[in-house]
Amino acid sequence: MTKPEHSLSEIIKDIVTVIIGILFCGFALKGFLVPNKFFDGGVTGISLLIHEIYHKNIAFVIIAANIPFVILGAFQVNKSFALKTFVCVIALGICLLYVPYPVITSDKLLVSIFGGVFMGLGVGLSIRGGCALDGIEILALYTLKRSSFTISEIILGINIIIFLIAAFELGLPTALYSILTYYTASRTISFVIDGLEEYTAVNIISGKSDIIKERLVMELGRGITVYKGERGFLKESFDVSHPVDIIFTVITRLEVRRLKNLVHSIDPKAFVFTNSIKEAAGGVLKKRVREH
């Protein structure tokens, strides 16, 4: 008997995660951003801009602004994702209409920072639950196939336009504080999605690679890959080189310091360099966030 793709417990967990995310987004909007005429990036930023310029109810504006991107998502991603996203957006609109959030503060710095933090928490949790509360990434994905720009460049360009309009309509200080809100939200989203266990690739070049390999596997319990290379090629002795095993492994960022300390205790002259990994799957990696 084959195991169902998603168990009931996983579905319930996703639903609860999305609901919490929606509540956080509503709190960020009604408790911080809307009362103080602040903005965020993406479709939420467009919605807030329309709300301020035309004085339309933010709940209805967010729903209407996301509909084109939901339709686009049905073609660019899949219909299931688009349907879940549409339900989430509707739920956010209902939350904004009926949940009596208090206005927390009017201090501009606090609004820009904590408004961004709670917005990032909400959007990040909704993504972990399998849907999106902002369609800007879908638009970027659509534009990517028709231009030479990257997704990050497309999103940045759209947000620059949003903040320029905000600066023109509501003043430069508000736009600048809103940029801080957007940055804080973006960093929080990354943290919520990647978590403390964001994967880091580590490459180690050392003359004592045999000992390092053994201790990485036996003490840290990490899987390793070994490349064959050469070391040496110094300026004063360019023709002199030696074969060396280049060790590659993937760890979480919580383990980086422990790994570096271990390598340094074996070979203080070892060359160690790291870089972040956006996606990793398979091998001996432990499962982090269920993919949808």
Disulfide bonds with the S-S distance in Angstrom:
Cys88-Cys131 2.49
